[in-house]
């Protein structure tokens, strides 16, 4: 016969065991919430299911909901139901495990992605497994795929731009070589030939004429050289700064291309010379585009410094324009110069 003390000890042991089980269950529920994963068990004979709290949360159901196998499958998206039905059937018939990622619709109509795993225990007539909400992971994967696709497009664009730049550089080399050969060098050769005609025994008038013609040829060669130097790197940019260089550019555009350009703004503070060169080239390219495509004879360049760490330059015209989508296209058929300009400016941290 059991004594009173033994009975009290048994009750205390049972209470301790229940407390331990409750603590384990609480820990299991908390860990499930943290990982968005729950556990389930299906009685093959009755079709009844046992869910942990996290599965109720994923389904957006109250804890008094009574799940069954058919009810659980009904939450999957229509396209996913045949897949999970076949997986469950093969688990019951052949003891095969499954591991699937499927689209899911909660009781409140929210679309999610779930990772469901199942394993058969045919000896005890049950299936059991895990059920995890992987919507965030799927979204992150999709964002990563989109970023990778964007990166691939950017790499393809950069390759295309590199080819365009190589071709442009080659074209510029040919232009400079032609200018040097057909103009400056020819004038120098002609001047050399003229000098060779000088003769100390010839009449003074004849030698004077040769010297004048030689000086004229050398002067023409010097003008061509200065024009080339100014086009490539105007001295005013180095000696006076960006604002005077832009005003000089406005006069040059008027003389060479008939484009009247109004320049406003003072010379910016603390802009390093390399950056001034890039900004000058950018404005010049934009003005060239206006002369070629805008169909207008006037433009403006406004420059200001909102604060000591920023500089803003706005080039404006009222020409025919073009859709912004031309620049945003993966491979712009038009506007490749503007696209390349924007890329060069972005490389040094300038927004265009």
NORPERA-V985322 format. One record per backbone hydrogen bond with DSSP energy under -1.0 kcal/mol. CO is the residue of the C=O (numbers start at 1). NH is the residue of the N-H. E is the energy in kcal/mol with one decimal. If there is no record, write none. Layout:
{{CO & NH & E} {CO & NH & E}}
This chain:
{{3 & 7 & -2.1} {4 & 8 & -2.3} {5 & 9 & -2.5} {6 & 10 & -2.3} {7 & 11 & -2.3} {8 & 12 & -2.4} {9 & 13 & -2.3} {10 & 14 & -2.6} {11 & 15 & -2.7} {12 & 16 & -2.4} {13 & 17 & -2.4} {14 & 18 & -2.6} {15 & 19 & -2.5} {16 & 20 & -2.3} {17 & 21 & -2.7} {18 & 22 & -3.0} {19 & 23 & -2.6} {20 & 24 & -2.4} {21 & 25 & -2.7} {22 & 26 & -2.6} {23 & 27 & -2.7} {24 & 28 & -2.7} {25 & 29 & -2.4} {26 & 30 & -2.5} {27 & 31 & -2.6} {28 & 32 & -2.0} {29 & 33 & -2.1} {30 & 34 & -2.1} {31 & 35 & -2.0} {32 & 37 & -2.0} {36 & 133 & -2.5} {38 & 131 & -2.4} {39 & 52 & -1.8} {40 & 129 & -1.9} {41 & 50 & -2.6} {42 & 127 & -2.2} {43 & 47 & -2.9} {47 & 69 & -2.3} {48 & 43 & -2.9} {50 & 41 & -1.7} {52 & 56 & -1.2} {53 & 57 & -2.1} {54 & 58 & -2.5} {55 & 59 & -2.3} {56 & 61 & -2.5} {59 & 107 & -2.7} {62 & 65 & -1.6} {67 & 49 & -1.9} {68 & 72 & -2.3} {69 & 73 & -1.9} {70 & 74 & -1.6} {72 & 75 & -1.1} {73 & 76 & -1.7} {75 & 105 & -3.0} {77 & 80 & -1.8} {77 & 81 & -1.5} {80 & 84 & -2.1} {81 & 85 & -2.8} {82 & 86 & -2.0} {83 & 87 & -2.0} {84 & 88 & -2.5} {85 & 89 & -2.3} {86 & 90 & -2.4} {87 & 91 & -1.7} {88 & 92 & -2.2} {89 & 93 & -2.8} {90 & 94 & -2.5} {90 & 96 & -1.3} {91 & 95 & -1.1} {98 & 118 & -2.2} {100 & 116 & -2.3} {102 & 114 & -2.7} {103 & 77 & -1.9} {104 & 112 & -3.2} {106 & 109 & -1.9} {110 & 106 & -2.6} {112 & 104 & -3.3} {113 & 134 & -2.4} {114 & 102 & -2.3} {115 & 132 & -2.2} {116 & 100 & -2.8} {117 & 130 & -1.1} {118 & 98 & -2.1} {119 & 128 & -2.2} {121 & 124 & -1.0} {121 & 126 & -1.9} {125 & 44 & -2.0} {126 & 121 & -3.0} {127 & 42 & -3.5} {128 & 119 & -2.5} {129 & 40 & -2.1} {130 & 117 & -2.3} {131 & 38 & -2.9} {132 & 115 & -2.8} {134 & 138 & -2.8} {135 & 139 & -2.7} {136 & 140 & -2.4} {137 & 141 & -2.5} {138 & 142 & -2.6} {139 & 143 & -2.7} {140 & 144 & -2.5} {141 & 145 & -2.5} {142 & 146 & -2.5} {143 & 147 & -2.5} {144 & 148 & -2.7} {145 & 149 & -2.6} {146 & 150 & -2.6} {147 & 151 & -2.7} {148 & 152 & -2.7} {149 & 153 & -2.4} {150 & 154 & -2.5} {151 & 155 & -2.8} {152 & 156 & -2.4} {153 & 157 & -2.6} {154 & 158 & -2.9} {155 & 159 & -2.4} {156 & 160 & -2.3} {157 & 161 & -3.2} {158 & 162 & -2.7} {159 & 163 & -2.1} {160 & 164 & -2.6} {161 & 165 & -3.3} {162 & 166 & -2.5} {163 & 167 & -2.5} {164 & 168 & -2.6} {165 & 169 & -3.0} {166 & 170 & -2.4} {167 & 171 & -2.5} {168 & 172 & -2.6} {169 & 173 & -2.5} {170 & 174 & -2.3} {171 & 175 & -2.3} {172 & 176 & -2.8} {173 & 177 & -2.8} {174 & 178 & -2.7} {175 & 179 & -2.6} {176 & 180 & -2.8} {177 & 181 & -2.7} {178 & 182 & -3.2} {179 & 183 & -1.4} {179 & 184 & -1.4} {180 & 185 & -3.6} {183 & 187 & -2.5} {184 & 188 & -2.2} {185 & 189 & -2.9} {186 & 190 & -2.7} {187 & 191 & -2.4} {188 & 192 & -2.4} {189 & 193 & -2.5} {190 & 194 & -2.3} {191 & 195 & -2.5} {192 & 196 & -1.9} {194 & 197 & -1.5} {195 & 198 & -1.6} {199 & 202 & -1.5} {203 & 207 & -1.9} {204 & 208 & -2.6} {205 & 209 & -2.1} {206 & 210 & -1.9} {207 & 211 & -2.5} {208 & 212 & -2.3} {209 & 213 & -2.3} {210 & 214 & -2.5} {211 & 215 & -2.6} {212 & 216 & -2.2} {213 & 217 & -2.2} {214 & 218 & -2.6} {215 & 219 & -2.4} {216 & 220 & -2.2} {217 & 221 & -2.4} {218 & 222 & -2.3} {219 & 223 & -2.4} {220 & 224 & -2.3} {221 & 225 & -2.2} {222 & 226 & -2.7} {223 & 227 & -2.5} {224 & 228 & -2.2} {225 & 229 & -2.6} {226 & 230 & -2.8} {227 & 231 & -2.1} {228 & 232 & -2.2} {229 & 233 & -3.1} {234 & 237 & -1.5} {235 & 239 & -2.6} {236 & 240 & -2.7} {236 & 241 & -1.2} {241 & 245 & -1.6} {242 & 246 & -2.5} {243 & 247 & -1.9} {244 & 248 & -2.5} {245 & 249 & -2.4} {246 & 250 & -2.0} {247 & 251 & -1.9} {248 & 252 & -2.4} {249 & 253 & -2.8} {250 & 254 & -1.8} {251 & 255 & -2.4} {252 & 256 & -2.9} {253 & 257 & -2.2} {253 & 259 & -1.5} {254 & 258 & -1.1} {260 & 299 & -2.3} {262 & 301 & -3.2} {264 & 303 & -1.9} {272 & 276 & -2.1} {273 & 277 & -2.4} {274 & 278 & -1.9} {275 & 279 & -2.6} {276 & 280 & -2.6} {277 & 281 & -2.5} {278 & 282 & -2.2} {279 & 283 & -2.5} {280 & 284 & -2.6} {281 & 285 & -2.4} {282 & 286 & -2.2} {283 & 287 & -2.5} {284 & 288 & -2.3} {285 & 289 & -2.3} {286 & 290 & -1.8} {287 & 291 & -2.1} {288 & 292 & -1.9} {289 & 293 & -2.8} {290 & 294 & -1.3} {294 & 320 & -1.6} {297 & 260 & -2.8} {299 & 262 & -2.1} {300 & 316 & -2.5} {301 & 264 & -2.6} {302 & 314 & -2.8} {304 & 312 & -3.0} {307 & 310 & -1.2} {312 & 304 & -2.3} {314 & 302 & -2.5} {316 & 300 & -2.2} {323 & 326 & -1.7} {324 & 327 & -1.2} {324 & 328 & -1.3} {325 & 329 & -1.2} {335 & 339 & -2.6} {336 & 340 & -2.5} {337 & 341 & -2.3} {338 & 342 & -2.6} {339 & 343 & -2.1} {340 & 344 & -2.4} {341 & 345 & -2.4} {342 & 346 & -2.5} {343 & 347 & -1.6} {345 & 350 & -2.8} {346 & 349 & -1.6}}
